[in-house]
Amino acid sequence: KTMKKADVKLIREDGKRSDGRSLDEPREIKAEVGIIPVADGSAMFAFGNTIAIAAVYGPRSLLPKFLQEDEKVTVRVRYNMAPFSTDSRKSPGMDRRSIELSKVLRDAIENSIFVNEYPRAALDCYAEIISGDGSTRITSLNAMSLALAAAGVSMKDLIVGLTAGKADGKIVIDLNQLEDNYGEADVSFGYLFATDEIVLLQMDGNLTKEEFLEALKLLREKAKIVYEKQKQALREYFEKHD
């Protein structure tokens, strides 16, 4: 049964969010690298109950040859939500949303790697959401970032992803599904700390200029938590495989 916005309370009387978090508190973050042995690089990344698995294959020779680009690598990205990932079963296979988000994620990756180092090659990146509770594109981006690093792809820096939004008039970080569905706005943010570049920025809903700048400040600040978790996962992986 679909609830009406007026019936959904996203911020409780005590000022906490519906899941007990404070406004600027991300969900529990988990990250693990090297979970798919046959991939060149792979990772799992989770914000709470949103879990993404990513695999990277390549850079490798791109066939047929007429698809090759002489000056740079061809990045191919597939984002998908597994049919069992949400409480209402999703139809299997790629839908319009999956195709759109695959392109958004590909653009972020192309702006984060040194594409000219791998001319005429293909780089295939896959992300599968196995449990979805909001912020799925950003969770996928974090997983793919780790998989790219594990595959040894030359990158400007790890891509650090996080969401912000507006729930019951308050700016909050790392949206869950309830906040995604019933909040007034959501912002998806992908960032490179080393070069101070934003490689993904999308917004649905309405924010004033002041609210948007507040959200952006909070995203940059809290993205450091994600960045540290990513680096820790990579350190643990490379210590095991040294």
ChimeraX attribute file (.defattr): number of C-alpha atoms within 10 A of each C-alpha:
attribute: neighborCount
match mode: 1-to-1
recipient: residues
	/A:1	3
	/A:2	4
	/A:3	9
	/A:4	8
	/A:5	13
	/A:6	7
	/A:7	8
	/A:8	14
	/A:9	16
	/A:10	21
	/A:11	21
	/A:12	12
	/A:13	8
	/A:14	8
	/A:15	13
	/A:16	13
	/A:17	20
	/A:18	15
	/A:19	12
	/A:20	12
	/A:21	15
	/A:22	16
	/A:23	18
	/A:24	17
	/A:25	13
	/A:26	22
	/A:27	18
	/A:28	9
	/A:29	17
	/A:30	15
	/A:31	22
	/A:32	21
	/A:33	26
	/A:34	23
	/A:35	16
	/A:36	16
	/A:37	9
	/A:38	11
	/A:39	17
	/A:40	19
	/A:41	26
	/A:42	29
	/A:43	29
	/A:44	27
	/A:45	28
	/A:46	25
	/A:47	25
	/A:48	17
	/A:49	17
	/A:50	24
	/A:51	25
	/A:52	30
	/A:53	26
	/A:54	31
	/A:55	29
	/A:56	28
	/A:57	18
	/A:58	21
	/A:59	22
	/A:60	14
	/A:61	15
	/A:62	18
	/A:63	11
	/A:64	7
	/A:65	10
	/A:66	8
	/A:67	12
	/A:68	17
	/A:69	16
	/A:70	12
	/A:71	13
	/A:72	16
	/A:73	25
	/A:74	23
	/A:75	18
	/A:76	18
	/A:77	22
	/A:78	19
	/A:79	27
	/A:80	24
	/A:81	24
	/A:82	18
	/A:83	16
	/A:84	15
	/A:85	19
	/A:86	15
	/A:87	10
	/A:88	8
	/A:89	10
	/A:90	13
	/A:91	11
	/A:92	11
	/A:93	10
	/A:94	15
	/A:95	12
	/A:96	8
	/A:97	11
	/A:98	16
	/A:99	14
	/A:100	14
	/A:101	18
	/A:102	22
	/A:103	15
	/A:104	19
	/A:105	24
	/A:106	20
	/A:107	16
	/A:108	19
	/A:109	26
	/A:110	16
	/A:111	17
	/A:112	23
	/A:113	21
	/A:114	15
	/A:115	20
	/A:116	14
	/A:117	14
	/A:118	21
	/A:119	17
	/A:120	21
	/A:121	24
	/A:122	22
	/A:123	20
	/A:124	18
	/A:125	25
	/A:126	20
	/A:127	29
	/A:128	20
	/A:129	26
	/A:130	18
	/A:131	21
	/A:132	23
	/A:133	20
	/A:134	22
	/A:135	25
	/A:136	28
	/A:137	25
	/A:138	26
	/A:139	29
	/A:140	29
	/A:141	28
	/A:142	29
	/A:143	31
	/A:144	30
	/A:145	32
	/A:146	29
	/A:147	32
	/A:148	30
	/A:149	22
	/A:150	21
	/A:151	19
	/A:152	12
	/A:153	21
	/A:154	15
	/A:155	18
	/A:156	15
	/A:157	17
	/A:158	23
	/A:159	33
	/A:160	28
	/A:161	29
	/A:162	28
	/A:163	31
	/A:164	28
	/A:165	29
	/A:166	26
	/A:167	23
	/A:168	17
	/A:169	14
	/A:170	15
	/A:171	21
	/A:172	27
	/A:173	25
	/A:174	28
	/A:175	26
	/A:176	22
	/A:177	16
	/A:178	16
	/A:179	27
	/A:180	22
	/A:181	14
	/A:182	19
	/A:183	23
	/A:184	19
	/A:185	20
	/A:186	27
	/A:187	26
	/A:188	21
	/A:189	24
	/A:190	27
	/A:191	24
	/A:192	21
	/A:193	17
	/A:194	10
	/A:195	10
	/A:196	10
	/A:197	15
	/A:198	18
	/A:199	20
	/A:200	22
	/A:201	15
	/A:202	11
	/A:203	15
	/A:204	12
	/A:205	11
	/A:206	14
	/A:207	20
	/A:208	8
	/A:209	9
	/A:210	9
	/A:211	16
	/A:212	19
	/A:213	12
	/A:214	15
	/A:215	24
	/A:216	18
	/A:217	12
	/A:218	18
	/A:219	25
	/A:220	19
	/A:221	11
	/A:222	18
	/A:223	23
	/A:224	14
	/A:225	14
	/A:226	20
	/A:227	19
	/A:228	12
	/A:229	17
	/A:230	24
	/A:231	14
	/A:232	14
	/A:233	20
	/A:234	21
	/A:235	13
	/A:236	12
	/A:237	16
	/A:238	12
	/A:239	8
	/A:240	8
	/A:241	8
	/A:242	5
